[in-house]
Amino acid sequence: MNGARPTLVGRLGHALASALAILAAALGTAGASRAAVCPRPDALGTARILSVTVGPEGLFVGTKNYPGTLALEDGEVVLTFDDGPAGRTTDSVLAALAAECVQATFFVVGQMAAQRPDQLRRIAAAGHTIGHHSMTHTILTTLSDSAARADVTRGWQTVDRILTGTARARPATPFFRFPGFAATRPLEDWLKAERVAVFGADFWGSDWNPSTPEALLARVLERIEARRRGILLLHDLQPHTAAMVPQLLRELKARGFRIVHLVPAG
Ligand SMILES: [Zn+2]
């Protein structure tokens, strides 16, 4: 028996080593295949994934709207796109992100998603994070508190039904951005209690205004350079935004910025 025990331990040790080797190989393969599917070896790429946890104190980020923002290093940028899925312009943005192998967060509008459920599924299938932006994009400060909550809830339930087949009281991805950044204290308190993260922004291109893609690109880059880190707000339903995103990503790469992909914890 005494002689058998070391053999057994040895076998188990060997099995464990084999399992670790297989795991290491699998991880290596996953890394390699990720690189292989990227069409350009010099692509911008996603530098890191930031898992976002919402505690009992809630999470309100974006210095345009709140005192603090995400824990980002110098040169780190989070890409966010609002108001889609919007059809052709969203497809252009998706193609640009895919060409550079970067992931973004799309704050989608429920009624837009209901019109284009397949496009919503394609955004999610491409690995992007789906946040929420209400059902109708009504400025919520113009509604009663209960009507505003109903519009927000209907938005994320519409999206979750399309993506997961079910809709619960709390969204599958607890990320929300107020339409027009128009928040009220009762709505913020409710989202905090539901542990839904509320996203403002640290910089934007003012792309809701008419602009040429060139002027928009210059404005976005100037604002990113001034702050060096943060959450960028763009709108994938804007043609001038869709037109400038490929060049924006190339410029971010050339200037040494790195893209951080947000995902919900767990
Ligand atoms: Zn919006």
Boltz pocket constraint, residues with backbone or C-beta under 6 A from the ligand:
constraints:
  - pocket:
      binder: B
      contacts: [[A, 82], [A, 83], [A, 133], [A, 137], [A, 178], [A, 179], [A, 180]]
      max_distance: 6.0
